Amino acid sequence: LNVLAPAGTSRVEVYSVMGRQVASVPVTVADSAQHIVIDASAWAAGTYVARVSGSSGSTAVKFVKN
């Protein structure tokens, strides 16, 4: 899973469609946009939600893993 996190990002979390957290990645350098790679190879195929949180709030994006 490739995430382009905007400046100010402090954490990227991924949840299954059932609400189970499958990943949580802290972002240590939050002063510029970052490319974050999360290994999703062990996850089952299905729908997930990635939530990017930071100083200006959070944004959630739904995606499908085949």
C-alpha positions in Angstrom: 0.0 0.0 0.0 1.5 3.3 -1.1 0.4 6.4 0.8 1.4 10.0 -0.1 1.0 11.7 3.3 0.8 15.5 3.3 2.9 17.7 5.5 1.7 17.6 9.2 0.9 13.9 9.1 1.5 12.0 12.4 0.0 8.6 11.8 -1.4 6.3 9.0 -3.9 3.6 10.2 -5.6 0.9 8.1 -8.8 -0.8 9.1 -10.7 -3.7 7.5 -14.3 -3.1 6.5 -15.3 -4.9 9.7 -13.5 -2.2 11.7 -10.4 -4.3 12.8 -7.1 -2.3 12.7 -4.6 -4.1 10.4 -1.9 -1.5 10.4 -0.7 1.6 12.3 2.3 3.5 11.2 3.6 6.5 13.1 5.1 9.3 10.9 8.1 10.8 12.6 9.1 13.6 10.2 5.8 15.4 9.7 7.1 18.7 8.3 6.9 17.7 4.6 4.9 15.3 2.4 6.1 11.7 2.7 5.8 8.6 0.7 4.9 5.8 3.1 4.9 2.1 2.1 2.8 -0.4 4.1 3.2 -4.1 3.5 -0.3 -5.5 2.7 0.8 -8.9 1.4 -0.5 -10.8 4.4 -4.0 -9.1 4.3 -6.9 -11.0 2.9 -8.5 -9.7 -0.3 -11.3 -7.2 0.5 -12.2 -3.6 1.3 -10.1 -1.5 3.7 -10.1 2.1 4.9 -6.8 4.0 5.3 -7.0 6.9 7.7 -4.2 9.6 7.6 -4.2 11.8 10.7 -2.2 14.9 11.5 -2.2 18.4 12.9 -5.0 19.6 10.5 -7.4 16.6 11.2 -7.8 13.3 9.5 -8.8 12.0 6.1 -10.1 8.5 5.3 -9.9 6.7 1.9 -11.6 3.4 1.1 -9.6 1.0 -1.2 -9.9 -2.6 -2.4 -7.1 -5.2 -2.1 -7.3 -7.9 -4.8 
